[in-house]
Amino acid sequence: MTQMPAATPEADTLSRLLDARYSCRGYRPDPVPEAVIRRILTMAQRTASWCNSQPWQVIVTRGAGTERFREALHAHASEHQGNPDFPHPREYRGVYLDRRRACGFQLYDAVGIARGDRAASRQQALQNFRLFGAPHIAIITTDEALGVYGAVDCGGYLATFLLAAQAMGIATIPQAAIASYPDLIRAHFGLGEDRRVVAGISFGYEDPNHPANAFRTVRASLDEAVNWADT
C-alpha cells in the first residue's frame, strides 16, 4: 500500500485556515459583496450529509433586512426566555465546564468585565442578539421530520461555511444563541412550522480594533480527544 505523506499543499492550506479562524465578536459595517457570499454558499453546499439529504435551508440577511432582524431579535431576547427547537445542554460538567468557563473568562477579560459583574455580563450576552454588529447573518434550518440527523448534517454545513468564509477573508461567529428564539425567527421570515432552527452565523469583515477580538481559545490535545483501538 502506498503511504500518503503527512503534509500536502492542500493539507497545509486547510491547516492555515483552521488555525486562523476564530469567533469574531466585533465587525465593521461594510457589507460583503454578493459574489463573495455566493462563493461561500457554493462551497458550503458541497457538505456531506446523511443519504445526501442536504437538509439545510439558509436565510442570508443583508442591508435593511439585517437591521430589521437585529432590532426585532434584540428586543425580543431582552424581554423573553429562550425556547429552542433543540434543547440546550442539560449541564456542562467536568472538562466541558472548565473549557466553557475559560472561554467566558477570556472574553470578559478582553472587554473589561469584572468577574461577578452580572449586569455587565448580561449586556455582553445580549450582543449575541445585536449580531455583534455584523452586516449579515446566515440562519440555518432543517426539516422537522429528520430530527437529530438533520441537525447533525446542518452542523457539518456550518463548519464548511466557516472555513469557506475564512478562505474568502470573511470573519464569522457561529451562534447557538440565535436558535434560542425559533418562534420569532419563523414568524419574522415566514418559515413553516416544519422548519427547525439549528444555528445562526453572523459574518462580515472583522474590526481588528474591537477588544472582543483580542483573544483566542485553545484546543485539546489529541491525547485528550482520541483513543486508539489496535486490537
KASUL-V827683 format. One line per field, one symbol per residue. psi: psi as a letter, one per 20 degrees, with the letter a starting at -180 (. if undefined). burial: # if it has 16 or more other C-alpha atoms within 10 Angstrom, else .. A space follows every 50 residues. Layout:
psi = ???
burial = ???
This chain:
psi = pppqqhprhghggggggghhqropkpqqipqpqhhgghgghgghijpqqo kkhmipppppqqchhggggggggggghhiqqqmqhpqrpgqprchhgggg gggghggghhjkpqpinhghhghghihgijkkjqiqppppqrphhichgh gghhhggggggghggghjkpqropohhhiilhggggggjkqriipppgrq oqqbpqoiiphijirprrqqrhhhipppoi.
burial = ................#...########........#..##..#..#.#. ...###.#.###...##.##.###..#....#.##.............#. ..#..####...#.......#..#.#.#################....## ########.########..######.##########....#...###### #######...###.#................
